[in-house]
Amino acid sequence: MVYNINNAIVKKDKEGNLTLIDPENNFKDKEAFIAIDSDDFISIQLLINGIINNDFKKWREISKFKDDYKLKNLFIRLGYTKKDVANLLKEF
């Protein structure tokens, strides 16, 4: 099963002007956009793929979660090693 997240890049220049880089025209008729940090976006894609692939065997319960935890560190907190995360990234 392939899961696709429509995405584009929002680029900000030195003056603060935003430019939408959307070569596939996914957002040509959209009036509003959400900007997500690229590391967080990759983490979201990996989490979705983990859920789709039912890859819960490595996961452990997170009993404490602070508001300032970074999403990209979620895999480590779930029990994945850095090597596991590197292998997940190779799937892209």
Buried (B, 14 or more C-beta within 10 A) or exposed (E): EEEEEEEBEBEEEEEEEEEEEBEEEEBEEEEEEEEBEEEEBBBBBBBEBBEEEEBEEEEEEEEEEEEEEEBBEBBEBBEBEEEBBEEBEEEE
